[in-house]
Amino acid sequence: HLNYTYQEGEGGIAEALGLCEHWVGKDDICVVLGDNLIEKNIAKAVSDFKQQGRGAKILLKEVHDPERFGVATVHSGRVVEIVEKPKQPKSNLAVIGIYMYDARVWTIIHTLEPSDRGELEITDVNNWYIRDGSMTYGVLDGWWTDAGTFESLHAAAGRVREGGANRVD
């Protein structure tokens, strides 16, 4: 069974996620952005998230152009901050477009204010879970690409065509 909804305008990932609340209800949710391609699978990350019992989990990947993404700062095995598209990133750890949340995510989304870009930012949701102390992370195994630019879309097509050449974006 497939459900979908249409987001009018550019309201941000958190707004788009909020449109799914009535289908998900009190269940946990795994969000996978449609422009993300990964080499392997996320089965272990999902299993680890289920074992957490509550909170959120994000997946990170080292990139050469972190200023394009939400960038995580990790200290002593914990994510301590995520900054969206920083001009001077504190790390090269991009938050990839795969997020896992407990049902508190709906309450969090309802409290968000639009950013300077006029969007409800998923980074604000993630930072809420960080402040709550219930955010965990994993580092994605294998390659990942966000096909959100013409260059990265072209690179993604080449990876898929070649069976995933040994590059990481």
C-alpha positions as CSV (number, residue, x, y, z in Angstrom):
1,H,0.0,0.0,0.0
2,L,1.4,3.4,-1.0
3,N,0.3,6.7,0.4
4,Y,1.6,10.1,-0.7
5,T,0.9,13.8,-0.3
6,Y,2.0,16.8,-2.2
7,Q,3.9,19.6,-0.6
8,E,3.0,23.0,-2.1
9,G,6.0,25.3,-2.4
10,E,9.3,25.0,-0.7
11,G,8.4,24.7,2.9
12,G,11.4,22.5,4.0
13,I,11.9,18.8,4.8
14,A,10.3,19.2,8.2
15,E,7.2,20.6,6.7
16,A,7.0,17.7,4.2
17,L,7.5,15.2,7.0
18,G,4.7,16.8,9.0
19,L,2.3,16.1,6.1
20,C,2.8,12.4,6.9
21,E,1.7,12.5,10.5
22,H,-1.8,11.1,10.0
23,W,-0.4,8.0,8.3
24,V,2.3,7.3,10.8
25,G,0.6,8.2,14.0
26,K,2.4,6.9,17.1
27,D,4.8,4.6,15.2
28,D,8.5,5.3,14.7
29,I,9.4,6.5,11.2
30,C,12.4,6.3,8.9
31,V,12.7,9.1,6.4
32,V,14.7,8.6,3.2
33,L,15.0,11.6,1.0
34,G,14.2,10.8,-2.7
35,D,17.4,12.4,-4.1
36,N,19.7,10.2,-2.0
37,L,21.4,7.1,-3.3
38,I,23.4,4.7,-1.2
39,E,25.6,1.8,-2.2
40,K,24.6,-0.6,0.6
41,N,21.6,-0.8,3.0
42,I,20.6,0.7,6.3
43,A,19.3,-2.5,7.9
44,K,21.8,-2.3,10.8
45,A,21.1,1.4,11.5
46,V,17.4,0.7,11.6
47,S,17.9,-2.3,13.9
48,D,20.1,-0.1,16.2
49,F,17.4,2.6,16.2
50,K,14.7,0.1,17.2
51,Q,16.9,-1.0,20.1
52,Q,17.3,2.6,21.3
53,G,13.7,2.6,22.5
54,R,13.2,6.4,22.0
55,G,14.8,9.4,20.3
56,A,16.3,9.8,16.9
57,K,19.1,8.5,14.7
58,I,20.9,10.1,11.8
59,L,23.5,8.8,9.4
60,L,26.7,10.7,8.6
61,K,29.2,10.5,5.8
62,E,32.5,12.3,5.3
63,V,32.3,14.6,2.3
64,H,34.7,16.9,0.4
65,D,32.1,19.7,0.2
66,P,30.3,19.9,3.6
67,E,29.1,23.4,3.1
68,R,26.3,21.9,0.9
69,F,24.8,19.9,3.7
70,G,23.8,19.9,7.4
71,V,27.2,19.3,9.1
72,A,27.5,17.4,12.4
73,T,30.0,18.1,15.1
74,V,30.8,14.9,17.1
75,H,32.5,14.9,20.4
76,S,33.1,11.9,22.7
77,G,30.9,9.7,20.5
78,R,27.9,12.0,20.6
79,V,26.6,14.5,18.0
80,V,26.7,17.8,19.9
81,E,25.5,20.1,17.1
82,I,24.3,20.2,13.5
83,V,24.7,23.4,11.4
84,E,22.8,23.7,8.1
85,K,25.0,24.6,5.2
86,P,27.7,26.4,7.2
87,K,30.1,28.7,5.4
88,Q,32.9,27.4,7.5
89,P,32.1,23.9,8.5
90,K,33.5,22.5,11.8
91,S,33.8,19.0,10.3
92,N,33.4,17.2,7.0
93,L,30.6,15.0,8.4
94,A,27.5,15.5,6.3
95,V,24.1,14.5,7.7
96,I,22.8,12.4,4.9
97,G,19.1,12.4,4.0
98,I,18.1,9.4,6.1
99,Y,16.6,10.1,9.5
100,M,14.8,7.9,12.1
101,Y,12.5,9.4,14.7
102,D,10.1,8.4,17.5
103,A,6.6,9.8,17.6
104,R,7.7,12.9,19.4
105,V,8.8,14.3,16.0
106,W,5.2,15.5,15.3
107,T,5.1,17.6,18.4
108,I,8.6,19.0,17.5
109,I,7.5,19.9,14.0
110,H,4.4,21.7,15.3
111,T,6.7,24.0,17.4
112,L,9.1,25.0,14.6
113,E,9.4,28.5,13.2
114,P,10.4,29.0,9.6
115,S,14.2,29.7,9.1
116,D,15.6,32.7,7.3
117,R,15.0,30.6,4.1
118,G,11.3,30.5,4.9
119,E,11.4,26.7,5.6
120,L,10.8,24.4,8.5
121,E,14.3,22.9,8.8
122,I,14.9,19.2,9.5
123,T,18.2,20.4,11.2
124,D,16.0,22.1,13.8
125,V,14.3,18.8,14.5
126,N,17.6,17.0,14.7
127,N,19.0,19.7,17.1
128,W,16.0,19.3,19.3
129,Y,16.8,15.6,19.8
130,I,20.5,16.5,20.4
131,R,19.5,18.9,23.2
132,D,17.1,16.2,24.5
133,G,20.1,13.8,24.7
134,S,18.3,11.2,22.6
135,M,20.0,11.6,19.3
136,T,22.4,8.8,18.1
137,Y,24.3,8.4,14.9
138,G,25.9,6.0,12.6
139,V,28.4,6.4,9.8
140,L,27.1,5.1,6.5
141,D,29.1,2.2,5.0
142,G,29.7,2.4,1.3
143,W,29.2,5.4,-1.0
144,W,26.4,7.9,-0.8
145,T,25.4,10.8,-3.0
146,D,22.8,13.5,-2.8
147,A,21.6,14.0,-6.4
148,G,20.4,17.5,-5.6
149,T,22.6,19.3,-8.1
150,F,23.2,18.6,-11.8
151,E,26.8,17.7,-11.1
152,S,25.8,15.2,-8.3
153,L,23.0,13.8,-10.3
154,H,25.4,13.1,-13.2
155,A,27.9,11.5,-10.7
156,A,25.1,9.4,-9.2
157,A,24.0,8.2,-12.6
158,G,27.6,7.2,-13.3
159,R,27.9,5.3,-10.0
160,V,24.7,3.3,-10.7
161,R,25.8,2.6,-14.2
162,E,29.2,1.4,-13.1
163,G,28.0,-0.5,-10.1
164,G,29.2,2.1,-7.6
165,A,32.8,3.1,-8.4
166,N,35.0,3.7,-5.4
167,R,34.2,7.4,-4.9
168,V,32.5,9.0,-2.0
169,D,30.7,12.3,-2.3
